Amino acid sequence: MRNETASTTPTRAGEVPEFHDRVRTAYLDFAGRKILAFMETIHGLGAFALITFGVAITKAGVSRKVIEPLIKDQVYKAGIKLLPMISFMAVALGLVVIGQTVSLLSKVGAQNYAGTVMVTAVFRELGPLITAIVVLARVGAGNVIELGTARALGEVETLESLGIDPIHYLVVPRVIGMALSIFSLTIYLIIIALFSGYLFAFVQDVPLQPVEYFNQLAGALNWHDFVLLALKTSLFGMIIAVVTCYQGLAQPLSLDDVAGAATKAVTHSVISCVVLDALFIVLYLLL
Amino acid sequence: MSDQTTIIPRIVLELFQVAVESPLHPGESEVEGMDLKMRAGEFWVISGVSNNAKSSILPTLAGLQKPLSGLSLLLGQNFQELSDQEMIVERRRIGTVFQGGGKMLKGLTVWENISLPIQYHLELSWADAAPKGMQIIEKAGLKAFASRLPSDFPASWQQRVGLARALALEPEIVLIDRPLGTLEFRHWNWWLKFLTRLQHGEIWGKTCSVIVTTDDPAPWADYATHFAAVEGKAFRVFATKQEALKSPQALADEISPEDFMGDF
């Protein structure tokens, strides 16, 4: 009888495990939903990327007179228009990173390593990543809004009804344009950053001659640095274009959903670029 | 005895027991058991009360959306069995004009909107596509607006741009969603006359089959050759225009909020 009462009437001590069970279930539920959503996004993005590359290849020569101006327009938006912003970022990067590093290395008499540090920090890592993030912020987010609004207003259906493949007309020019833009802007940013960094070191009276500095840079660079830089920056551009186009186009949106899709696209693009960057570190270590 | 034989025009659109999918609720049907046989040069009016499924059937008729069930033959072909490339070629033979301004592409002027399909499919530069584009613009009475963007353009004329763009590739069938919409009387006259001329081949020199959807079939009574209606989930083809004008839905004079609740 006493046992029965104890089992049916919840005691304070008996409530604690029940509460913990509920919290654990809630956490598992939450984590499960997040994992499922993550898997769905990866699946959707992967499928969208494959479709895009399939269309880009099979329609490589189709309607060039329509598609080429769209690519040029994208290069203008994601490349030429961003030159002032990238110049500012490059000078800041040069002053903050290179200038400081050269100055510090000189103090400990290790200025011979300046070139290696520059190449590792700016050429391989910061240059491509900063450029990608600037392009994402200035153009990628706008892409989602532009395409999401077009989707919500029925422009995608219009293109389909005219026999125009929306992936060919809306996505492929963005993928090519962004890949070209991020590649070119990264080279531009690296050159300006290396010059501005040396300028800062020069102003600080660091005993490092320009010829010596650029010889160090040249010595620290290998052929694979150029190949991997081209590959990495192009992939950054493609990832940003595919992710932003996917969020804007691949699902039915109302105008109210567009802002949320833009936030998601920026988050997914940053994560994807950082993951890709990490994969490239492995490649650099192997080569 | 006359040896004259009557040539029966070919069938351009044929539907057998088609179920049309709802755009808002994928997997659910909006219209069921739809049968339709349309011959070249016919002018069909599909009516239905506001907010029913008459607009939803157009993407299925145009081959843009797969039927949930049944068979749809467009220009003698089952679009669902065509490859993407074949479908793109076939879609050039069908013009679709969507409701509410014809869904113009935002960044392009009226002239660019109309020239885009010409340029894309015929691999032409803007300059090379210009003569054909201007010819259509003039036929549609849009010359004064040619260089304007959609945002800088009267809404009542936008549907006309949609029509001009749909006609750019000289299609054999044109589907138009509620062309008269909220337009004023003078626009009505233009639409009714222009579509009749298009049907009779006075625009391109070849006949064109026309399908329009409308809330009220009355303005089309003297122009259309065939009438049908979407009533609930049923698609009904009328034997005569008198029957169409007397259909219960055409005569309904009350509107209820319940008619619109399902979509929200």
Interface residues (C-beta under 8 A of the other chain):
Chain A: V62 S63 R64 K65 V66 T149 A150 L153 G154 E155 E157 T158 L159 E160 S161 L162 G163 I164 D165 Y169
Chain B: P59 A62 L64 D84 M87 I88 V89 R91 R92 I94 G95 T96 F98 G102 K103 M104 L105 K106 L116 P117 Q119 Y120 H121 E123 L124 S125 W126 R165 A166 L169
